[in-house]
Amino acid sequence: MLTGVDLVIEAGEHVGIAGPNGAGKTTLLSVLATLRAPSRGGGEILGARLDTDEIYAVRTRIGWSGHEAALYDELTLRENLRHFCRLGGFGDTAADDALEQVGLARAADRLARSCSNGMRRRADLARLLVTRPSLLLLDEAQAGLDADAAVIVQALAARTLSAGGAVVAVSHDHAALEARTHRVLDLAAGELG
C-alpha cells in the first residue's frame, strides 16, 4: 500500500526507486503503468489524468519489464511478438527483427512455455524494442539476466531517454540504481522519501 507518494518525473529523466521487498515498488509501477488507480489522490501519466478515461489512450506508450515476461505460454516466441506488433500497428518484420536483436532468432519458433526464464525475459525485452515506449518501467529488470541481456536493458533505457521519454527503474539495490540513474528515491513502508 502506498501512503505518501509525491513524484514528478520529467521527460528525459531516469529515476531509480529503491526499497526492500514489500515496500510498494511494484504497486507504484502499477499506478505509473495505469493498471491500478490510486484509492485517493491523483496524478497524470504522459499528460493523461489517472482518474479519467484519458489513461486508455496513453497505455500503448508505456512499457513495463518486470519479474515475469508478458508472454502467452501457448504461443511461440515469434507468435507472441507478432501478436504485440499487430496490437501496436507494427509489421510482422518488426517482431523478427526484435527477436534477432535480443539473440532469439534461432529460438523464435519455440513455445514460450518451453523456454528458459532468461529466454522469456529476452523475448519480453524484444517486445519493448518494438513498441518504443515513452515511459519505460523497469521492475528489477536486470535481476537474473546474463551480461548480454543486461546490456539490452541499458540500451532500451538509453533509447527511451534519447527519444525524450522517461525511465523509472525499481530495485532493492540502491547502489546499482545510483550507477544507472539520474536520481534515486527511497521507498519504505509505502512512503517515498
N, C-alpha and C positions, 0 to 999 in steps of 0.2 A: 504494500500500500504506500502510495506517495502522499506526503503531507505538506512538505514545504519546498516546492519546486518552482523557481522563478528563473527561466532560462531564455536567453536571446542568443541566437546563432546567426551570424552574418554570412552572406554569400562569400565563398572563397575561404571559409574558416573550417579548420579541422579541430574538433573539440573532443577531448577524452573525458569519459565519465568513469571514475574508479570507485570501487567499493567491494566489500565482501559479498559472498553468496548470501542471497536473501535481502540485500539492501534495497532492491527495487529497480535495478538496472534494466532488466528485460521488460518490466512494466513500463518504465519510461520510454523505451524504444517502441513499445506497442502503441503508446499515445502518439509519439512522433510519427509512426507509420500510419496513423489514423485508423488503427484497428481496434482501439479501445478509447472510449470517450472519457474525459475526466468527470468524476462524480460531482465535482464543484470546481469553480474557477473556469478558465477558458484559455484560448490562445489561437494562434494562427500557424499554419504549416504551409509554406510556399504561397503565402497570401490568402489561403483559404481558412475561414474561421472553423474551428473544431466543432462548434455547436450548430452547424448548418449543413445542408446538402452539398455545399461547395467542395467538401473534402473528397467526394467521389471523383471529381474532375482532376484532382492532383495525385491520386493514388498511383497512377501509371508513371509518375515522375519520382516515385520513392522506391528505392531498392534496399532490401534487407538481406544480409547474410548472417545467419545465426548458427546455433549449435547443431541444428538439423537442416539438411538440404531440403529445399522446397521442390521435391520431385514426386511424380506418380510412380509407385513401385512397379505397376503392371505395364509400364511403357519403357521402351529403350531410352537410352540417353538422348539419342537423336530425336526420337518422337517427343520426348519431354521438351527439348529445346525448340523444336519446330512448333509445338503447341504454344509455347510462350511467344514465339515470333509471330504467330498468327493473331494471338490476342493483342499484341502490340502493334500490328501492322507492318512487321518486318518480313522480308522474304525468307524462304527456306534456306537459301545460301548463307544467310547471316548465322543460322544455327550451326551449319557445318563449319564455317569459318571460326566461330567462337569455340567449338569443340577442339578444333585444331590448335588454337591459341593456348588452350589450357592443357594440351597434351593428351586429349582423349579421342583423337580421330580414329585410332585403331580399336577403341572400345565402344564406339558410337552405337553399335547395334546390340550391345548387351542390355538386358533388362536392368533397370535401376535397382531392383531388389537383390540382384546377384552381384552388385558392385561393392567394393570395399567402402568404408566411410570416407577415406581420402578421395576416392574417385567420385563419390556422390558430392562431396564438398567442392571438388573442382568443377563438376557439372553445374553446381549452383553458382559458382563464380562465372561460368560461361554465360549463364542467364543474365547476370549483371553486365557483362561485356556487351551483350546485345541490346539491352534496354537503356543503357546510358542514363542512369537516374540523375536527377538534380539534387536529390538528398540521398546520400548513401549512409545506411545504418549498419554498423559492424558490431555484432554481438559476439565477443570473444572469437572473432573471425579467424584469427591466426592460430588458435589453440588446436593442437593435433595435426597441423599441416606440416608437410615437409618444406624444406627451404625454398624449393622452386615454386610451390603453391603460395607460400608466404609472400614471395616477390609479386605474384599476380595480384594479391590483395593490396599491396602497396601501390602497384601500378593503377589499379582501379581507383584508389583514393586520389592519387595524383591526377588522373584524367578528370575525375569529377571536379576537383578543385580548379584545374586549369580551364575548365568549361564554365566556371562561375558558380558551380554548385557548392554544397557544403557536405561535410562528413562528420558523423558522430560515431565514435568508437568507444565501446564499453569493455572493461576488463577488471579483474581483481588485481592486475599487475600495474601498479601506479608508475613504476619506473619505465616499463615498456611504453606506456602511453606518453610519458614525458618525452621520450625519444622520438615519437612519431607524430605528435600533435602540436598544435599551436598553444593550447592551454588545457589543463586538466582540472576538472572539478571533482570533488569527493561526494559520494552519495552514501549516506549511512542512515539506517532505520527510516528510509523513505524521505529523508531531507537532504537537499542539495546544498553543500557549503563551499 
